[in-house]
């Protein structure tokens, strides 16, 4: 059986979005094996992985959305 590897825009949009949101959620919540990161640390990690692990445009949009949400609170 041949493996099909998807790259960039071949990966469904919803899957790219979920990967960013899930990573942020994992980083900002305590796990049995790791303490939670604060919001700034998590966003920095997402930014560092943009372009390799995460869609860079979606990371930018996510960071803008999270940043503007906390400014309004």
PQR file of N, CA, C, O and H, with PARSE charges and radii, in Angstrom:
ATOM      1  N   UNK A   1       0.845  -1.183   0.000 -0.4000 1.5000
ATOM      2  CA  UNK A   1       0.000   0.000   0.000 -0.0000 2.0000
ATOM      3  C   UNK A   1       0.889   1.245   0.000  0.5500 1.7000
ATOM      4  O   UNK A   1       1.830   1.346   0.788 -0.5500 1.4000
ATOM      5  N   UNK A   2       0.590   2.164  -0.866 -0.4000 1.5000
ATOM      6  CA  UNK A   2       1.367   3.396  -1.003 -0.0000 2.0000
ATOM      7  C   UNK A   2       0.823   4.471  -0.066  0.5500 1.7000
ATOM      8  O   UNK A   2      -0.388   4.682   0.014 -0.5500 1.4000
ATOM      9  H   UNK A   2      -0.174   2.082  -1.506  0.4000 1.0000
ATOM     10  N   UNK A   3       1.729   5.148   0.645 -0.4000 1.5000
ATOM     11  CA  UNK A   3       1.335   6.246   1.519 -0.0000 2.0000
ATOM     12  C   UNK A   3       1.174   7.515   0.696  0.5500 1.7000
ATOM     13  O   UNK A   3       1.955   7.783  -0.218 -0.5500 1.4000
ATOM     14  H   UNK A   3       2.712   4.976   0.580  0.4000 1.0000
ATOM     15  N   UNK A   4       0.167   8.277   1.027 -0.4000 1.5000
ATOM     16  CA  UNK A   4      -0.044   9.568   0.383 -0.0000 2.0000
ATOM     17  C   UNK A   4       0.317  10.641   1.392  0.5500 1.7000
ATOM     18  O   UNK A   4      -0.300  10.724   2.454 -0.5500 1.4000
ATOM     19  H   UNK A   4      -0.468   8.060   1.769  0.4000 1.0000
ATOM     20  N   UNK A   5       1.298  11.456   1.079 -0.4000 1.5000
ATOM     21  CA  UNK A   5       1.717  12.542   1.956 -0.0000 2.0000
ATOM     22  C   UNK A   5       1.171  13.863   1.432  0.5500 1.7000
ATOM     23  O   UNK A   5       1.428  14.252   0.293 -0.5500 1.4000
ATOM     24  H   UNK A   5       1.799  11.388   0.217  0.4000 1.0000
ATOM     25  N   UNK A   6       0.425  14.531   2.270 -0.4000 1.5000
ATOM     26  CA  UNK A   6      -0.130  15.824   1.905 -0.0000 2.0000
ATOM     27  C   UNK A   6       0.780  16.923   2.426  0.5500 1.7000
ATOM     28  O   UNK A   6       1.389  16.786   3.487 -0.5500 1.4000
ATOM     29  H   UNK A   6       0.215  14.214   3.195  0.4000 1.0000
ATOM     30  N   UNK A   7       0.870  18.004   1.681 -0.4000 1.5000
ATOM     31  CA  UNK A   7       1.692  19.135   2.083 -0.0000 2.0000
ATOM     32  C   UNK A   7       0.931  20.435   1.860  0.5500 1.7000
ATOM     33  O   UNK A   7       0.097  20.551   0.962 -0.5500 1.4000
ATOM     34  H   UNK A   7       0.376  18.116   0.819  0.4000 1.0000
ATOM     35  N   UNK A   8       1.243  21.388   2.695 -0.4000 1.5000
ATOM     36  CA  UNK A   8       0.731  22.762   2.575 -0.0000 2.0000
ATOM     37  C   UNK A   8      -0.769  22.795   2.353  0.5500 1.7000
ATOM     38  O   UNK A   8      -1.521  22.266   3.172 -0.5500 1.4000
ATOM     39  H   UNK A   8       1.920  21.293   3.424  0.4000 1.0000
ATOM     40  N   UNK A   9      -1.221  23.401   1.268 -0.4000 1.5000
ATOM     41  CA  UNK A   9      -2.657  23.577   1.026 -0.0000 2.0000
ATOM     42  C   UNK A   9      -3.380  22.289   0.666  0.5500 1.7000
ATOM     43  O   UNK A   9      -4.609  22.272   0.594 -0.5500 1.4000
ATOM     44  H   UNK A   9      -0.611  23.831   0.603  0.4000 1.0000
ATOM     45  N   UNK A  10      -2.632  21.199   0.435 -0.4000 1.5000
ATOM     46  CA  UNK A  10      -3.276  19.905   0.188 -0.0000 2.0000
ATOM     47  C   UNK A  10      -3.943  19.386   1.469  0.5500 1.7000
ATOM     48  O   UNK A  10      -4.903  18.617   1.411 -0.5500 1.4000
ATOM     49  H   UNK A  10      -1.634  21.212   0.493  0.4000 1.0000
ATOM     50  N   UNK A  11      -3.424  19.814   2.615 -0.4000 1.5000
ATOM     51  CA  UNK A  11      -4.004  19.427   3.902 -0.0000 2.0000
ATOM     52  C   UNK A  11      -5.298  20.224   4.073  0.5500 1.7000
ATOM     53  O   UNK A  11      -5.293  21.444   3.911 -0.5500 1.4000
ATOM     54  H   UNK A  11      -2.645  20.438   2.662  0.4000 1.0000
ATOM     55  N   UNK A  12      -6.397  19.556   4.396 -0.4000 1.5000
ATOM     56  CA  UNK A  12      -7.666  20.280   4.545 -0.0000 2.0000
ATOM     57  C   UNK A  12      -7.547  21.427   5.550  0.5500 1.7000
ATOM     58  O   UNK A  12      -6.886  21.299   6.581 -0.5500 1.4000
ATOM     59  H   UNK A  12      -6.401  18.564   4.528  0.4000 1.0000
ATOM     60  N   UNK A  13      -8.194  22.542   5.235 -0.4000 1.5000
ATOM     61  CA  UNK A  13      -8.148  23.741   6.066 -0.0000 2.0000
ATOM     62  C   UNK A  13      -8.530  23.443   7.511  0.5500 1.7000
ATOM     63  O   UNK A  13      -7.851  23.898   8.432 -0.5500 1.4000
ATOM     64  H   UNK A  13      -8.731  22.646   4.397  0.4000 1.0000
ATOM     65  N   UNK A  14      -9.594  22.694   7.722 -0.4000 1.5000
ATOM     66  CA  UNK A  14     -10.040  22.418   9.087 -0.0000 2.0000
ATOM     67  C   UNK A  14      -8.980  21.643   9.861  0.5500 1.7000
ATOM     68  O   UNK A  14      -8.826  21.860  11.063 -0.5500 1.4000
ATOM     69  H   UNK A  14     -10.145  22.324   6.974  0.4000 1.0000
ATOM     70  N   UNK A  15      -8.255  20.756   9.214 -0.4000 1.5000
ATOM     71  CA  UNK A  15      -7.186  19.996   9.877 -0.0000 2.0000
ATOM     72  C   UNK A  15      -6.036  20.918  10.272  0.5500 1.7000
ATOM     73  O   UNK A  15      -5.443  20.745  11.337 -0.5500 1.4000
ATOM     74  H   UNK A  15      -8.380  20.579   8.238  0.4000 1.0000
ATOM     75  N   UNK A  16      -5.716  21.896   9.423 -0.4000 1.5000
ATOM     76  CA  UNK A  16      -4.649  22.854   9.743 -0.0000 2.0000
ATOM     77  C   UNK A  16      -5.044  23.744  10.914  0.5500 1.7000
ATOM     78  O   UNK A  16      -4.213  24.074  11.760 -0.5500 1.4000
ATOM     79  H   UNK A  16      -6.197  22.036   8.558  0.4000 1.0000
ATOM     80  N   UNK A  17      -6.305  24.127  10.957 -0.4000 1.5000
ATOM     81  CA  UNK A  17      -6.802  24.958  12.063 -0.0000 2.0000
ATOM     82  C   UNK A  17      -6.789  24.163  13.366  0.5500 1.7000
ATOM     83  O   UNK A  17      -6.312  24.652  14.390 -0.5500 1.4000
ATOM     84  H   UNK A  17      -6.980  23.859  10.269  0.4000 1.0000
ATOM     85  N   UNK A  18      -7.311  22.946  13.327 -0.4000 1.5000
ATOM     86  CA  UNK A  18      -7.380  22.116  14.531 -0.0000 2.0000
ATOM     87  C   UNK A  18      -5.993  21.837  15.084  0.5500 1.7000
ATOM     88  O   UNK A  18      -5.821  21.796  16.302 -0.5500 1.4000
ATOM     89  H   UNK A  18      -7.699  22.549  12.495  0.4000 1.0000
ATOM     90  N   UNK A  19      -5.003  21.646  14.230 -0.4000 1.5000
ATOM     91  CA  UNK A  19      -3.655  21.358  14.723 -0.0000 2.0000
ATOM     92  C   UNK A  19      -3.100  22.526  15.536  0.5500 1.7000
ATOM     93  O   UNK A  19      -2.402  22.311  16.527 -0.5500 1.4000
ATOM     94  H   UNK A  19      -5.142  21.679  13.240  0.4000 1.0000
ATOM     95  N   UNK A  20      -3.399  23.746  15.132 -0.4000 1.5000
ATOM     96  CA  UNK A  20      -2.937  24.939  15.864 -0.0000 2.0000
ATOM     97  C   UNK A  20      -3.688  25.069  17.188  0.5500 1.7000
ATOM     98  O   UNK A  20      -3.075  25.265  18.238 -0.5500 1.4000
ATOM     99  H   UNK A  20      -3.966  23.921  14.327  0.4000 1.0000
ATOM    100  N   UNK A  21      -4.996  24.960  17.134 -0.4000 1.5000
ATOM    101  CA  UNK A  21      -5.817  25.101  18.347 -0.0000 2.0000
ATOM    102  C   UNK A  21      -5.483  24.001  19.345  0.5500 1.7000
ATOM    103  O   UNK A  21      -5.375  24.267  20.542 -0.5500 1.4000
ATOM    104  H   UNK A  21      -5.493  24.801  16.281  0.4000 1.0000
ATOM    105  N   UNK A  22      -5.318  22.774  18.873 -0.4000 1.5000
ATOM    106  CA  UNK A  22      -4.990  21.659  19.757 -0.0000 2.0000
ATOM    107  C   UNK A  22      -3.627  21.857  20.410  0.5500 1.7000
ATOM    108  O   UNK A  22      -3.480  21.633  21.611 -0.5500 1.4000
ATOM    109  H   UNK A  22      -5.405  22.558  17.900  0.4000 1.0000
ATOM    110  N   UNK A  23      -2.638  22.271  19.639 -0.4000 1.5000
ATOM    111  CA  UNK A  23      -1.299  22.500  20.194 -0.0000 2.0000
ATOM    112  C   UNK A  23      -1.344  23.590  21.261  0.5500 1.7000
ATOM    113  O   UNK A  23      -0.728  23.446  22.317 -0.5500 1.4000
ATOM    114  H   UNK A  23      -2.757  22.453  18.663  0.4000 1.0000
ATOM    115  N   UNK A  24      -2.062  24.671  20.998 -0.4000 1.5000
ATOM    116  CA  UNK A  24      -2.199  25.758  21.977 -0.0000 2.0000
ATOM    117  C   UNK A  24      -2.864  25.239  23.249  0.5500 1.7000
ATOM    118  O   UNK A  24      -2.411  25.542  24.352 -0.5500 1.4000
ATOM    119  H   UNK A  24      -2.563  24.787  20.140  0.4000 1.0000
ATOM    120  N   UNK A  25      -3.925  24.466  23.102 -0.4000 1.5000
ATOM    121  CA  UNK A  25      -4.641  23.910  24.244 -0.0000 2.0000
ATOM    122  C   UNK A  25      -3.726  23.008  25.075  0.5500 1.7000
ATOM    123  O   UNK A  25      -3.708  23.105  26.302 -0.5500 1.4000
ATOM    124  H   UNK A  25      -4.292  24.220  22.206  0.4000 1.0000
ATOM    125  N   UNK A  26      -2.979  22.145  24.420 -0.4000 1.5000
ATOM    126  CA  UNK A  26      -2.068  21.243  25.121 -0.0000 2.0000
ATOM    127  C   UNK A  26      -1.005  22.044  25.872  0.5500 1.7000
ATOM    128  O   UNK A  26      -0.690  21.739  27.022 -0.5500 1.4000
ATOM    129  H   UNK A  26      -2.994  22.066  23.423  0.4000 1.0000
ATOM    130  N   UNK A  27      -0.454  23.067  25.219 -0.4000 1.5000
ATOM    131  CA  UNK A  27       0.609  23.848  25.855 -0.0000 2.0000
ATOM    132  C   UNK A  27       0.123  24.666  27.051  0.5500 1.7000
ATOM    133  O   UNK A  27       0.878  24.884  27.997 -0.5500 1.4000
ATOM    134  H   UNK A  27      -0.710  23.315  24.285  0.4000 1.0000
ATOM    135  N   UNK A  28      -1.114  25.112  27.017 -0.4000 1.5000
ATOM    136  CA  UNK A  28      -1.605  26.021  28.058 -0.0000 2.0000
ATOM    137  C   UNK A  28      -2.371  25.318  29.181  0.5500 1.7000
ATOM    138  O   UNK A  28      -2.911  25.978  30.068 -0.5500 1.4000
ATOM    139  H   UNK A  28      -1.728  24.935  26.247  0.4000 1.0000
ATOM    140  N   UNK A  29      -2.421  23.997  29.148 -0.4000 1.5000
ATOM    141  CA  UNK A  29      -3.085  23.248  30.216 -0.0000 2.0000
ATOM    142  C   UNK A  29      -2.122  22.242  30.823  0.5500 1.7000
ATOM    143  O   UNK A  29      -1.352  21.592  30.115 -0.5500 1.4000
ATOM    144  H   UNK A  29      -1.982  23.460  28.427  0.4000 1.0000
ATOM    145  N   UNK A  30      -2.177  22.124  32.128 -0.4000 1.5000
ATOM    146  CA  UNK A  30      -1.292  21.222  32.853 -0.0000 2.0000
ATOM    147  C   UNK A  30      -1.573  19.774  32.450  0.5500 1.7000
ATOM    148  O   UNK A  30      -2.723  19.367  32.287 -0.5500 1.4000
ATOM    149  H   UNK A  30      -2.803  22.651  32.702  0.4000 1.0000
ATOM    150  N   UNK A  31      -0.512  19.025  32.298 -0.4000 1.5000
ATOM    151  CA  UNK A  31      -0.594  17.589  32.019 -0.0000 2.0000
ATOM    152  C   UNK A  31       0.105  16.855  33.161  0.5500 1.7000
ATOM    153  O   UNK A  31       0.849  17.466  33.928 -0.5500 1.4000
ATOM    154  H   UNK A  31       0.423  19.355  32.430  0.4000 1.0000
ATOM    155  N   UNK A  32      -0.127  15.577  33.274 -0.4000 1.5000
ATOM    156  CA  UNK A  32       0.515  14.808  34.340 -0.0000 2.0000
ATOM    157  C   UNK A  32       2.031  14.795  34.196  0.5500 1.7000
ATOM    158  O   UNK A  32       2.750  14.577  35.171 -0.5500 1.4000
ATOM    159  H   UNK A  32      -0.732  15.081  32.651  0.4000 1.0000
ATOM    160  N   UNK A  33       2.511  15.026  32.990 -0.4000 1.5000
ATOM    161  CA  UNK A  33       3.947  14.977  32.715 -0.0000 2.0000
ATOM    162  C   UNK A  33       4.580  16.359  32.505  0.5500 1.7000
ATOM    163  O   UNK A  33       5.791  16.460  32.305 -0.5500 1.4000
ATOM    164  H   UNK A  33       1.927  15.203  32.198  0.4000 1.0000
ATOM    165  N   UNK A  34       3.763  17.426  32.548 -0.4000 1.5000
ATOM    166  CA  UNK A  34       4.300  18.745  32.224 -0.0000 2.0000
ATOM    167  C   UNK A  34       3.399  19.838  32.784  0.5500 1.7000
ATOM    168  O   UNK A  34       2.173  19.736  32.747 -0.5500 1.4000
ATOM    169  H   UNK A  34       2.779  17.343  32.710  0.4000 1.0000
ATOM    170  N   UNK A  35       4.032  20.884  33.303 -0.4000 1.5000
ATOM    171  CA  UNK A  35       3.285  22.063  33.754 -0.0000 2.0000
ATOM    172  C   UNK A  35       2.768  22.840  32.538  0.5500 1.7000
ATOM    173  O   UNK A  35       3.305  22.720  31.437 -0.5500 1.4000
ATOM    174  H   UNK A  35       5.028  20.967  33.334  0.4000 1.0000
ATOM    175  N   UNK A  36       1.747  23.614  32.749 -0.4000 1.5000
ATOM    176  CA  UNK A  36       1.192  24.439  31.675 -0.0000 2.0000
ATOM    177  C   UNK A  36       2.124  25.608  31.365  0.5500 1.7000
ATOM    178  O   UNK A  36       2.758  26.164  32.262 -0.5500 1.4000
ATOM    179  H   UNK A  36       1.311  23.712  33.644  0.4000 1.0000
ATOM    180  N   UNK A  37       2.199  25.970  30.098 -0.4000 1.5000
ATOM    181  CA  UNK A  37       2.921  27.172  29.681 -0.0000 2.0000
ATOM    182  C   UNK A  37       1.958  28.346  29.777  0.5500 1.7000
ATOM    183  O   UNK A  37       0.743  28.171  29.691 -0.5500 1.4000
ATOM    184  H   UNK A  37       1.683  25.518  29.369  0.4000 1.0000
ATOM    185  N   UNK A  38       2.508  29.548  29.957 -0.4000 1.5000
ATOM    186  CA  UNK A  38       1.614  30.707  29.922 -0.0000 2.0000
ATOM    187  C   UNK A  38       1.298  31.043  28.459  0.5500 1.7000
ATOM    188  O   UNK A  38       1.899  30.504  27.530 -0.5500 1.4000
ATOM    189  H   UNK A  38       3.495  29.690  30.027  0.4000 1.0000
ATOM    190  N   UNK A  39       0.353  31.935  28.297 -0.4000 1.5000
ATOM    191  CA  UNK A  39      -0.130  32.285  26.959 -0.0000 2.0000
ATOM    192  C   UNK A  39       1.000  32.769  26.053  0.5500 1.7000
ATOM    193  O   UNK A  39       1.078  32.358  24.896 -0.5500 1.4000
ATOM    194  H   UNK A  39      -0.135  32.373  29.052  0.4000 1.0000
ATOM    195  N   UNK A  40       1.869  33.631  26.560 -0.4000 1.5000
ATOM    196  CA  UNK A  40       2.959  34.189  25.751 -0.0000 2.0000
ATOM    197  C   UNK A  40       3.927  33.095  25.291  0.5500 1.7000
ATOM    198  O   UNK A  40       4.372  33.098  24.143 -0.5500 1.4000
ATOM    199  H   UNK A  40       1.805  33.966  27.500  0.4000 1.0000
ATOM    200  N   UNK A  41       4.249  32.163  26.189 -0.4000 1.5000
ATOM    201  CA  UNK A  41       5.145  31.062  25.821 -0.0000 2.0000
ATOM    202  C   UNK A  41       4.526  30.188  24.736  0.5500 1.7000
ATOM    203  O   UNK A  41       5.207  29.779  23.796 -0.5500 1.4000
ATOM    204  H   UNK A  41       3.887  32.161  27.122  0.4000 1.0000
ATOM    205  N   UNK A  42       3.243  29.905  24.870 -0.4000 1.5000
ATOM    206  CA  UNK A  42       2.551  29.067  23.894 -0.0000 2.0000
ATOM    207  C   UNK A  42       2.508  29.749  22.523  0.5500 1.7000
ATOM    208  O   UNK A  42       2.748  29.109  21.499 -0.5500 1.4000
ATOM    209  H   UNK A  42       2.690  30.237  25.634  0.4000 1.0000
ATOM    210  N   UNK A  43       2.202  31.043  22.510 -0.4000 1.5000
ATOM    211  CA  UNK A  43       2.152  31.770  21.233 -0.0000 2.0000
ATOM    212  C   UNK A  43       3.536  31.845  20.599  0.5500 1.7000
ATOM    213  O   UNK A  43       3.664  31.767  19.378 -0.5500 1.4000
ATOM    214  H   UNK A  43       2.008  31.563  23.342  0.4000 1.0000
ATOM    215  N   UNK A  44       4.571  31.997  21.420 -0.4000 1.5000
ATOM    216  CA  UNK A  44       5.944  32.020  20.911 -0.0000 2.0000
ATOM    217  C   UNK A  44       6.287  30.687  20.257  0.5500 1.7000
ATOM    218  O   UNK A  44       6.892  30.655  19.185 -0.5500 1.4000
ATOM    219  H   UNK A  44       4.467  32.060  22.413  0.4000 1.0000
ATOM    220  N   UNK A  45       5.905  29.597  20.894 -0.4000 1.5000
ATOM    221  CA  UNK A  45       6.156  28.260  20.340 -0.0000 2.0000
ATOM    222  C   UNK A  45       5.429  28.062  19.010  0.5500 1.7000
ATOM    223  O   UNK A  45       6.000  27.515  18.067 -0.5500 1.4000
ATOM    224  H   UNK A  45       5.413  29.622  21.764  0.4000 1.0000
ATOM    225  N   UNK A  46       4.179  28.503  18.932 -0.4000 1.5000
ATOM    226  CA  UNK A  46       3.437  28.408  17.676 -0.0000 2.0000
ATOM    227  C   UNK A  46       4.138  29.199  16.579  0.5500 1.7000
ATOM    228  O   UNK A  46       4.277  28.734  15.448 -0.5500 1.4000
ATOM    229  H   UNK A  46       3.715  28.948  19.698  0.4000 1.0000
ATOM    230  N   UNK A  47       4.576  30.404  16.936 -0.4000 1.5000
ATOM    231  CA  UNK A  47       5.263  31.265  15.966 -0.0000 2.0000
ATOM    232  C   UNK A  47       6.554  30.603  15.473  0.5500 1.7000
ATOM    233  O   UNK A  47       6.868  30.659  14.284 -0.5500 1.4000
ATOM    234  H   UNK A  47       4.463  30.781  17.855  0.4000 1.0000
ATOM    235  N   UNK A  48       7.300  29.977  16.388 -0.4000 1.5000
ATOM    236  CA  UNK A  48       8.550  29.319  16.019 -0.0000 2.0000
ATOM    237  C   UNK A  48       8.324  28.112  15.108  0.5500 1.7000
ATOM    238  O   UNK A  48       9.187  27.771  14.299 -0.5500 1.4000
ATOM    239  H   UNK A  48       7.046  29.931  17.354  0.4000 1.0000
ATOM    240  N   UNK A  49       7.173  27.474  15.238 -0.4000 1.5000
ATOM    241  CA  UNK A  49       6.878  26.286  14.430 -0.0000 2.0000
ATOM    242  C   UNK A  49       6.083  26.616  13.164  0.5500 1.7000
ATOM    243  O   UNK A  49       5.799  25.729  12.359 -0.5500 1.4000
ATOM    244  H   UNK A  49       6.472  27.750  15.895  0.4000 1.0000
ATOM    245  N   UNK A  50       5.727  27.878  12.991 -0.4000 1.5000
ATOM    246  CA  UNK A  50       4.994  28.292  11.785 -0.0000 2.0000
ATOM    247  C   UNK A  50       5.886  28.088  10.564  0.5500 1.7000
ATOM    248  O   UNK A  50       7.045  28.503  10.552 -0.5500 1.4000
ATOM    249  H   UNK A  50       5.958  28.598  13.645  0.4000 1.0000
ATOM    250  N   UNK A  51       5.339  27.455   9.555 -0.4000 1.5000
ATOM    251  CA  UNK A  51       6.091  27.214   8.333 -0.0000 2.0000
ATOM    252  C   UNK A  51       6.681  25.815   8.271  0.5500 1.7000
ATOM    253  O   UNK A  51       7.015  25.326   7.191 -0.5500 1.4000
ATOM    254  H   UNK A  51       4.398  27.118   9.565  0.4000 1.0000
ATOM    255  N   UNK A  52       6.811  25.165   9.428 -0.4000 1.5000
ATOM    256  CA  UNK A  52       7.300  23.783   9.414 -0.0000 2.0000
ATOM    257  C   UNK A  52       6.202  22.841   9.920  0.5500 1.7000
ATOM    258  O   UNK A  52       5.807  21.910   9.219 -0.5500 1.4000
ATOM    259  H   UNK A  52       6.540  25.561  10.305  0.4000 1.0000
ATOM    260  N   UNK A  53       5.720  23.086  11.123 -0.4000 1.5000
ATOM    261  CA  UNK A  53       4.672  22.240  11.687 -0.0000 2.0000
ATOM    262  C   UNK A  53       3.274  22.815  11.448  0.5500 1.7000
ATOM    263  O   UNK A  53       2.308  22.069  11.289 -0.5500 1.4000
ATOM    264  H   UNK A  53       6.041  23.843  11.692  0.4000 1.0000
ATOM    265  N   UNK A  54       3.176  24.137  11.423 -0.4000 1.5000
ATOM    266  CA  UNK A  54       1.878  24.794  11.295 -0.0000 2.0000
ATOM    267  C   UNK A  54       1.852  25.740  10.104  0.5500 1.7000
ATOM    268  O   UNK A  54       2.882  26.266   9.682 -0.5500 1.4000
ATOM    269  H   UNK A  54       3.961  24.743  11.551  0.4000 1.0000
ATOM    270  N   UNK A  55       0.653  25.943   9.574 -0.4000 1.5000
ATOM    271  CA  UNK A  55       0.439  26.888   8.478 -0.0000 2.0000
ATOM    272  C   UNK A  55       0.764  28.295   8.982  0.5500 1.7000
ATOM    273  O   UNK A  55       0.120  28.775   9.914 -0.5500 1.4000
ATOM    274  H   UNK A  55      -0.184  25.516   9.917  0.4000 1.0000
ATOM    275  N   UNK A  56       1.750  28.962   8.383 -0.4000 1.5000
ATOM    276  CA  UNK A  56       2.179  30.271   8.898 -0.0000 2.0000
ATOM    277  C   UNK A  56       1.089  31.343   8.846  0.5500 1.7000
ATOM    278  O   UNK A  56       1.015  32.177   9.748 -0.5500 1.4000
ATOM    279  H   UNK A  56       2.273  28.572   7.626  0.4000 1.0000
ATOM    280  N   UNK A  57       0.260  31.341   7.835 -0.4000 1.5000
ATOM    281  CA  UNK A  57      -0.818  32.334   7.745 -0.0000 2.0000
ATOM    282  C   UNK A  57      -1.864  32.092   8.824  0.5500 1.7000
ATOM    283  O   UNK A  57      -2.367  33.039   9.429 -0.5500 1.4000
ATOM    284  H   UNK A  57       0.321  30.663   7.103  0.4000 1.0000
ATOM    285  N   UNK A  58      -2.189  30.834   9.063 -0.4000 1.5000
ATOM    286  CA  UNK A  58      -3.179  30.522  10.094 -0.0000 2.0000
ATOM    287  C   UNK A  58      -2.634  30.810  11.492  0.5500 1.7000
ATOM    288  O   UNK A  58      -3.384  31.242  12.367 -0.5500 1.4000
ATOM    289  H   UNK A  58      -1.780  30.066   8.571  0.4000 1.0000
ATOM    290  N   UNK A  59      -1.342  30.578  11.713 -0.4000 1.5000
ATOM    291  CA  UNK A  59      -0.733  30.915  13.000 -0.0000 2.0000
ATOM    292  C   UNK A  59      -0.841  32.415  13.237  0.5500 1.7000
ATOM    293  O   UNK A  59      -1.185  32.850  14.336 -0.5500 1.4000
ATOM    294  H   UNK A  59      -0.732  30.227  11.002  0.4000 1.0000
ATOM    295  N   UNK A  60      -0.549  33.203  12.211 -0.4000 1.5000
ATOM    296  CA  UNK A  60      -0.648  34.659  12.339 -0.0000 2.0000
ATOM    297  C   UNK A  60      -2.080  35.057  12.704  0.5500 1.7000
ATOM    298  O   UNK A  60      -2.289  35.867  13.608 -0.5500 1.4000
ATOM    299  H   UNK A  60      -0.269  32.850  11.319  0.4000 1.0000
ATOM    300  N   UNK A  61      -3.057  34.495  12.007 -0.4000 1.5000
ATOM    301  CA  UNK A  61      -4.465  34.801  12.295 -0.0000 2.0000
ATOM    302  C   UNK A  61      -4.844  34.381  13.714  0.5500 1.7000
ATOM    303  O   UNK A  61      -5.542  35.113  14.415 -0.5500 1.4000
ATOM    304  H   UNK A  61      -2.887  33.837  11.273  0.4000 1.0000
ATOM    305  N   UNK A  62      -4.383  33.203  14.135 -0.4000 1.5000
ATOM    306  CA  UNK A  62      -4.684  32.714  15.478 -0.0000 2.0000
ATOM    307  C   UNK A  62      -4.091  33.634  16.539  0.5500 1.7000
ATOM    308  O   UNK A  62      -4.764  33.988  17.507 -0.5500 1.4000
ATOM    309  H   UNK A  62      -3.816  32.608  13.565  0.4000 1.0000
ATOM    310  N   UNK A  63      -2.838  34.016  16.357 -0.4000 1.5000
ATOM    311  CA  UNK A  63      -2.180  34.903  17.320 -0.0000 2.0000
ATOM    312  C   UNK A  63      -2.892  36.251  17.377  0.5500 1.7000
ATOM    313  O   UNK A  63      -3.105  36.796  18.460 -0.5500 1.4000
ATOM    314  H   UNK A  63      -2.291  33.727  15.570  0.4000 1.0000
ATOM    315  N   UNK A  64      -3.259  36.787  16.221 -0.4000 1.5000
ATOM    316  CA  UNK A  64      -4.003  38.060  16.192 -0.0000 2.0000
ATOM    317  C   UNK A  64      -5.338  37.924  16.937  0.5500 1.7000
ATOM    318  O   UNK A  64      -5.730  38.816  17.690 -0.5500 1.4000
ATOM    319  H   UNK A  64      -3.085  36.345  15.341  0.4000 1.0000
ATOM    320  N   UNK A  65      -6.022  36.807  16.719 -0.4000 1.5000
ATOM    321  CA  UNK A  65      -7.321  36.586  17.343 -0.0000 2.0000
ATOM    322  C   UNK A  65      -7.170  36.438  18.868  0.5500 1.7000
ATOM    323  O   UNK A  65      -7.924  37.047  19.626 -0.5500 1.4000
ATOM    324  H   UNK A  65      -5.703  36.083  16.108  0.4000 1.0000
ATOM    325  N   UNK A  66      -6.214  35.644  19.306 -0.4000 1.5000
ATOM    326  CA  UNK A  66      -5.991  35.436  20.738 -0.0000 2.0000
ATOM    327  C   UNK A  66      -5.557  36.751  21.405  0.5500 1.7000
ATOM    328  O   UNK A  66      -6.008  37.080  22.502 -0.5500 1.4000
ATOM    329  H   UNK A  66      -5.602  35.148  18.691  0.4000 1.0000
ATOM    330  N   UNK A  67      -4.686  37.486  20.733 -0.4000 1.5000
ATOM    331  CA  UNK A  67      -4.193  38.761  21.288 -0.0000 2.0000
ATOM    332  C   UNK A  67      -5.318  39.783  21.398  0.5500 1.7000
ATOM    333  O   UNK A  67      -5.431  40.465  22.416 -0.5500 1.4000
ATOM    334  H   UNK A  67      -4.320  37.219  19.842  0.4000 1.0000
ATOM    335  N   UNK A  68      -6.144  39.898  20.378 -0.4000 1.5000
ATOM    336  CA  UNK A  68      -7.230  40.885  20.427 -0.0000 2.0000
ATOM    337  C   UNK A  68      -8.294  40.472  21.430  0.5500 1.7000
ATOM    338  O   UNK A  68      -8.937  41.333  22.030 -0.5500 1.4000
ATOM    339  H   UNK A  68      -6.053  39.344  19.551  0.4000 1.0000
ATOM    340  N   UNK A  69      -8.494  39.174  21.627 -0.4000 1.5000
ATOM    341  CA  UNK A  69      -9.470  38.701  22.610 -0.0000 2.0000
ATOM    342  C   UNK A  69      -9.038  39.082  24.024  0.5500 1.7000
ATOM    343  O   UNK A  69      -9.863  39.503  24.834 -0.5500 1.4000
ATOM    344  H   UNK A  69      -7.972  38.474  21.140  0.4000 1.0000
ATOM    345  N   UNK A  70      -7.748  38.935  24.320 -0.4000 1.5000
ATOM    346  CA  UNK A  70      -7.283  39.282  25.671 -0.0000 2.0000
ATOM    347  C   UNK A  70      -7.228  40.783  25.895  0.5500 1.7000
ATOM    348  O   UNK A  70      -7.323  41.242  27.033 -0.5500 1.4000
ATOM    349  H   UNK A  70      -7.078  38.593  23.662  0.4000 1.0000
ATOM    350  N   UNK A  71      -7.074  41.554  24.826 -0.4000 1.5000
ATOM    351  CA  UNK A  71      -7.081  43.013  24.968 -0.0000 2.0000
ATOM    352  C   UNK A  71      -8.474  43.527  25.295  0.5500 1.7000
ATOM    353  O   UNK A  71      -8.623  44.541  25.978 -0.5500 1.4000
ATOM    354  H   UNK A  71      -6.996  41.181  23.901  0.4000 1.0000
ATOM    355  N   UNK A  72      -9.491  42.830  24.807 -0.4000 1.5000
ATOM    356  CA  UNK A  72     -10.867  43.274  25.059 -0.0000 2.0000
ATOM    357  C   UNK A  72     -11.372  42.851  26.427  0.5500 1.7000
ATOM    358  O   UNK A  72     -12.415  43.331  26.871 -0.5500 1.4000
ATOM    359  H   UNK A  72      -9.370  42.007  24.253  0.4000 1.0000
ATOM    360  N   UNK A  73     -10.650  41.956  27.112 -0.4000 1.5000
ATOM    361  CA  UNK A  73     -11.059  41.504  28.458 -0.0000 2.0000
ATOM    362  C   UNK A  73     -10.440  42.336  29.530  0.5500 1.7000
ATOM    363  O   UNK A  73     -10.677  42.094  30.714 -0.5500 1.4000
ATOM    364  H   UNK A  73      -9.803  41.566  26.751  0.4000 1.0000
TER
END
